[in-house]
Amino acid sequence: VQLQAFGGGLVQAGGSLRLSCAASGIILGINTMGWYRQAPGKQREQVAVITSGGITTYADSAKGRFTISRDNIKNMVFLQMDSLKPEDTAVYYCKFNTNVRGGMAYWGKGTLVTVSS
């Protein structure tokens, strides 16, 4: 089973994008879903995470601008990004954490978001 993130693209500063992530098959025991990003020359960082109960956590850089949500029936996670800034430019990855096999995690292949000034 693989995760695929999509919805990235080129947008001007101040614009919006909505990222989506879906699994290619059934994944059992999903608890948290999250979005991470990696800018050129930088380490991958957590952007937002949502628990199975809907509790959300955001990086300081994302608070007030990004909204994470999930569809527990379709096993999808979304990231609505508003008021985008050039420093949001990065490859965005989704991640599903599970409570099976000792906490197996699945990573998506990433989608590129480019914000022009």
Secondary structure per residue as TSV (DSSP state, phi and psi in degrees):
chain	resnum	aa	ss	phi	psi
A	1	V	-	360.0	135.4
A	2	Q	-	-125.3	154.7
A	3	L	E	-102.2	143.7
A	4	Q	E	-129.3	122.1
A	5	A	E	-97.1	140.9
A	6	F	E	-149.1	165.7
A	7	G	-	111.7	-3.2
A	8	G	-	-72.8	174.4
A	9	G	E	164.2	-166.9
A	10	L	E	-101.3	129.7
A	11	V	E	-143.5	150.7
A	12	Q	E	-79.2	155.1
A	13	A	T	-55.1	136.9
A	14	G	T	93.1	-10.5
A	15	G	-	-84.0	-174.8
A	16	S	-	-131.8	152.2
A	17	L	E	-143.2	152.4
A	18	R	E	-123.3	116.9
A	19	L	E	-94.1	146.8
A	20	S	E	-131.0	154.9
A	21	C	E	-143.8	131.3
A	22	A	E	-136.8	154.3
A	23	A	E	-93.7	148.6
A	24	S	S	-78.6	-12.7
A	25	G	S	-153.4	-164.7
A	26	I	-	-82.9	131.1
A	27	I	-	-120.3	122.5
A	28	L	-	-90.2	149.3
A	29	G	S	71.7	29.0
A	30	I	E	-67.9	129.1
A	31	N	E	-109.8	-82.3
A	32	T	E	-89.0	149.6
A	33	M	E	-124.0	145.7
A	34	G	E	-152.7	166.6
A	35	W	E	-120.5	137.8
A	36	Y	E	-131.7	162.3
A	37	R	E	-144.7	154.3
A	38	Q	E	-137.0	114.8
A	39	A	-	-87.6	158.1
A	40	P	T	-55.3	128.5
A	41	G	T	77.7	5.3
A	42	K	S	-122.4	163.7
A	43	Q	-	-78.0	156.2
A	44	R	-	-66.7	137.3
A	45	E	E	-130.5	152.0
A	46	Q	E	-75.7	135.3
A	47	V	E	-104.0	-51.1
A	48	A	E	-158.8	147.1
A	49	V	E	-136.6	145.5
A	50	I	E	-134.0	132.6
A	51	T	-	-82.2	171.9
A	52	S	T	-63.2	-23.7
A	53	G	T	-91.0	1.1
A	54	G	-	92.8	8.1
A	55	I	-	-78.0	131.0
A	56	T	E	-113.7	149.7
A	57	T	E	-134.7	135.3
A	58	Y	E	-125.7	146.4
A	59	A	-	-66.0	152.3
A	60	D	T	-55.8	-36.3
A	61	S	T	-68.4	-19.2
A	62	A	T	-101.6	-17.3
A	63	K	T	-60.0	132.3
A	64	G	T	84.0	-10.9
A	65	R	T	-120.3	-32.8
A	66	F	E	-110.3	148.5
A	67	T	E	-134.3	123.2
A	68	I	E	-98.9	142.5
A	69	S	E	-148.3	167.4
A	70	R	E	-145.3	156.1
A	71	D	E	-118.2	105.7
A	72	N	T	-73.3	-18.9
A	73	I	T	-80.3	-42.9
A	74	K	T	-90.1	-4.6
A	75	N	T	53.7	56.2
A	76	M	E	-126.7	153.5
A	77	V	E	-130.8	147.0
A	78	F	E	-129.3	154.3
A	79	L	E	-136.7	109.5
A	80	Q	E	-88.0	121.2
A	81	M	E	-116.7	117.4
A	82	D	-	-116.9	164.5
A	83	S	S	49.7	47.3
A	84	L	-	-64.3	146.7
A	85	K	-	-121.3	156.8
A	86	P	G	-55.0	-32.5
A	87	E	G	-72.9	-5.0
A	88	D	G	-82.9	-5.8
A	89	T	-	-61.1	124.2
A	90	A	E	-178.4	169.6
A	91	V	E	-89.4	127.2
A	92	Y	E	-102.5	131.5
A	93	Y	E	-119.7	143.9
A	94	C	E	-103.3	155.8
A	95	K	E	-144.2	134.5
A	96	F	E	-113.4	127.1
A	97	N	E	-100.4	141.6
A	98	T	E	-122.9	167.5
A	99	N	S	-108.2	25.4
A	100	V	S	-117.2	159.2
A	101	R	T	51.2	44.5
A	102	G	T	72.1	17.9
A	103	G	T	93.7	48.1
A	104	M	-	-64.2	140.1
A	105	A	E	-118.3	147.1
A	106	Y	E	-118.7	135.2
A	107	W	E	-114.9	141.7
A	108	G	B	-83.2	168.2
A	109	K	-	-80.3	-12.9
A	110	G	-	95.8	150.7
A	111	T	E	-136.3	136.2
A	112	L	E	-84.6	129.3
A	113	V	E	-114.9	123.9
A	114	T	E	-122.5	122.9
A	115	V	E	-113.0	118.2
A	116	S	E	-92.8	149.0
A	117	S	-	-89.1	360.0
